[in-house]
Amino acid sequence: MTAGAGWAQQPTAADAVSWPQALDAAWQRSRERAEGRGQLERAEAARTAAGVPWAAPPTLELDHRAGRSAASGTQRESEVGVSVPVWLPGQRQSRTQAAEAEVQAAQRSLEAARLRLAAELQQAALSVAAQQAEARQAELETRLMQSLTEDVERRVRAGDLARADAMAARAEWLQAQADQQAAAQRLQQARDRWQLLTGLRGIPPVQAQAPTAVPGEHPELSAAAARVEHARRQLQLADRSRRDPPEVGVRVRRDADNSGASNSVGVSLRIPMSLAGLSAPVLAQARGELELALNEEQRTRDRLQLAAQAARLQVDSAVQQLEVERARAALLRERAGLIDKSFRAGESALPDLLRALAAAAQADAAVLRQQATLNQAQARLSQSLGILP
């Protein structure tokens, strides 16, 4: 495998995107957006319905009768009536407030879902960045082993080293090529995941760092609070809807027979009686939903606090571990350099040099992995505080 063969689908400058563009592209493809938009549309429809002047659709009644009698001959009765359900005291206001709370809850849920998607995108981008670093390191190791192999083979031809040394060096070179190919495959898999999420090849620059300031309320906590408010308004509405709405009706009646016709107008009022047993299940359900929403809000608050605390500890631990890995890698690289000079001077054996180079390469890889761990910990801390990338 030639150096860089695994980079055939590397994004070009024309594919460059920003984080808002990437998030918008992923949001358009997400299932959460479709579900959230449907919930928001239902809530807005309920808010519109709460604004109508009557509690339920009006009823139109038509009645016509015809007959004959010995006294008046042909008789006809026609009646037209309209019944309009009217709001109970405070019921319309409660329904409007409940509908508005439902809209707010749907909007806050969309914002929380967008933040979760942003967190997923950031982790995917960090994965790509980590795999890119490992692929570059693998490429450098391959070039180093190629240079060493060519040098050993020249010295074998000059009679300074045994042919077994050339075979050992070439075997290490082949292993480095295999490692580079595996790193390129992992990089491509990370890029494929990014493209599956966003539909884009370009990846915004990743700048994961611990936040220096705490932002406002976390979107997930705002969504939980909005759900509590909606449940509270629903309970209030159920309490003010213990009976069916009363109905006011207007009727116009026309009576006609052989002697003439007469018209009359009537007004009716229908008041349903309230039965506590019939409204109790609705009230109990509303109370249960409020209690569940309050419990979920507290759980969300606790979860976010614990997540932020854990993320801060992970960041501190990752910083310390990265310093250790960097110091170790620097020592092993320096040691490998000294053994390389000794080998070229004929004072050290090839196996010693190969072991030193392998140890230095493993230490450099550990630094890259630890840097990726730190980036991910910093990203999780930002996410736990509700900060978008």
C-alpha angles and dihedrals in degrees: 000000000000121000112276096013091130092060098071093119097042109144116253130220089267088063094056114131136176126236094255090052092048092047092048091050092050091044091056089054097044126106090217090065093054092047093045094048090051091051091048093049091051090050093049090049089052090050090052091048090051090060097063116109096237132061095229137001114295119250125229117204126192124187130176130174132179131185147135133250132186093237103047104015116217115024128192129183122189125180133180121188138176122199120194122192109223130205121263115236109291093358097109092049091049092050091049091050092047091050092048090049090051090053091050091049091051092049093048090048090054091052092049091049090050090052091051090051091049089053091051090049092050092051090049091050091047089051090054091048092050092049090048090055092049091048091052090048091049090050091052091049090051092052091047093051091045091054091047092048092050090049092049092049090051090052091047090054089049090052096245096114136033121255088244089066091056090050091050092049093048091049089055090048091053090049090051090052091051091049090050092052091049090050090050090052092051089049091052091050090052090049091048090055090051091049091048090055098044109016086232132114096202119083123203117238111275114229104168111176136150111270116250096204135038112240127214126286115328113255091233091054090047089052091050091049090049090053090052091052091049091051090048092052091047090054090050090050092049090050091054093045100060090130136033114268118268118250128225115202137190120198132188117198130190123193120190135176137152092288097054144283137279134193130210137181125210136186123208135191122199116193116185114215120242119240115188093207093060096051096040096084092052092049092046091052092049091050091049092051091050092050090048092050092050091049091049091049091054092046090050091050092049093045093052093047092050091045091052092048092048092047092052090051090048091051092051092046093046092051092053093045091049091054090052093048092048092051091048092048092050091053093048092047091051090048091050090051092052093048090047090055090047091050093050088050090053094246099111134048123245095243089059090052093047092051091049092049091048092051091049091048092050090050092051090049089051089053090053092048092048091049088053089049090052092048091051092047091051090048091050090051091053091047093050088055093048097250117150118220 
